[in-house]
């Protein structure tokens, strides 16, 4: 997939998320999962989509805790020196057996992640 194609899809995803703000759980789909993310992490996701970074997958997971929402992004966040919303933390992992980096937020003791 070309960068232009990914950016166009990312833009569509961002528009769909923003359009659902009035009734985010109207359907049990990927957008309802986005609205289960804490506000800071949802803001990061929208910023990434606005930059053309594509959301590849999102789902409920038993890891890192029961009922966590974990999203996978196509491209890196390039977190060094970036300002993150309050409560959001960036971690550089760079383990070829795991993942490159993640952005996490904990809400009510529950950890939520976006990963690359």
Legacy VTK file of the C-alpha trace (Angstrom):
# vtk DataFile Version 3.0
C-alpha trace
ASCII
DATASET POLYDATA
POINTS 116 float
0.000 0.000 0.000
1.368 3.384 -0.935
1.855 6.195 1.564
-0.874 8.192 -0.197
-3.332 5.284 0.031
-2.551 4.776 3.729
-2.968 8.500 4.422
-6.337 8.542 2.624
-7.593 5.567 4.640
-6.257 7.091 7.881
-8.118 10.324 7.076
-11.329 8.359 6.502
-10.866 6.542 9.831
-10.388 9.848 11.677
-13.516 11.305 10.055
-15.556 8.218 11.003
-14.374 8.412 14.633
-15.159 12.122 14.904
-18.588 11.654 13.283
-19.597 9.091 15.911
-18.896 11.377 18.893
-22.605 11.891 19.664
-23.323 8.160 20.063
-19.954 6.364 20.021
-21.333 2.967 20.987
-24.205 3.001 18.491
-22.738 -0.116 16.928
-20.434 -2.726 18.402
-17.569 -2.182 15.994
-14.028 -0.859 15.887
-15.168 2.722 16.522
-16.881 1.687 19.758
-13.502 0.202 20.813
-11.800 3.521 20.011
-14.249 5.288 22.329
-13.389 2.843 25.123
-9.805 4.136 25.015
-8.981 6.768 27.648
-9.275 10.316 26.314
-5.520 10.951 26.066
-4.859 7.785 24.097
-7.838 8.463 21.834
-6.360 11.935 21.193
-3.022 10.325 20.225
-4.825 7.922 17.885
-6.625 10.793 16.140
-3.377 12.787 15.865
-1.673 9.774 14.305
-4.514 9.277 11.837
-4.348 12.990 10.962
-0.626 12.498 10.223
-1.438 9.612 7.873
-0.474 6.789 10.242
-2.857 3.899 9.636
-4.701 1.960 12.357
-4.058 -1.645 11.304
-5.969 -3.448 14.065
-7.822 -2.739 17.304
-9.414 -5.153 19.693
-10.161 -6.126 23.251
-7.386 -8.181 24.794
-6.665 -10.066 28.019
-3.181 -8.530 27.866
-1.830 -6.390 29.436
-4.923 -6.761 31.643
-8.457 -8.097 31.383
-10.571 -6.072 28.923
-7.653 -3.960 27.702
-8.060 -2.294 24.350
-4.937 -2.662 22.201
-4.468 -0.954 18.848
-1.736 -1.578 16.286
-0.516 1.287 14.115
1.366 0.854 10.846
4.087 3.471 11.386
6.182 4.557 14.357
5.090 7.327 16.727
8.568 8.902 16.838
8.022 9.688 20.480
11.347 11.212 21.524
10.811 14.888 22.229
7.094 14.706 21.428
4.607 16.199 23.873
2.022 13.627 24.990
-1.353 14.286 26.617
-1.388 14.084 30.435
-1.370 10.462 31.620
-0.035 9.104 28.303
3.424 7.525 28.263
5.576 6.505 25.288
7.899 3.493 25.521
10.546 2.512 23.002
10.766 -1.307 22.996
12.628 -2.218 19.766
12.485 -5.959 20.382
12.154 -7.845 17.092
10.242 -10.609 18.898
7.695 -8.149 20.282
7.051 -4.628 18.985
8.871 -1.389 18.221
7.180 1.083 20.561
3.950 1.767 22.382
1.913 4.571 23.832
0.036 3.653 26.997
-2.509 5.153 29.349
-3.860 3.685 32.559
-7.459 4.385 33.537
-8.951 2.977 36.751
-6.037 0.535 37.045
-6.568 -0.747 33.480
-3.768 -0.308 30.896
-4.629 0.561 27.287
-2.076 0.528 24.447
-1.382 1.705 20.932
1.602 -0.153 19.469
3.810 -0.129 16.390
LINES 1 117
116 0 1 2 3 4 5 6 7 8 9 10 11 12 13 14 15 16 17 18 19 20 21 22 23 24 25 26 27 28 29 30 31 32 33 34 35 36 37 38 39 40 41 42 43 44 45 46 47 48 49 50 51 52 53 54 55 56 57 58 59 60 61 62 63 64 65 66 67 68 69 70 71 72 73 74 75 76 77 78 79 80 81 82 83 84 85 86 87 88 89 90 91 92 93 94 95 96 97 98 99 100 101 102 103 104 105 106 107 108 109 110 111 112 113 114 115
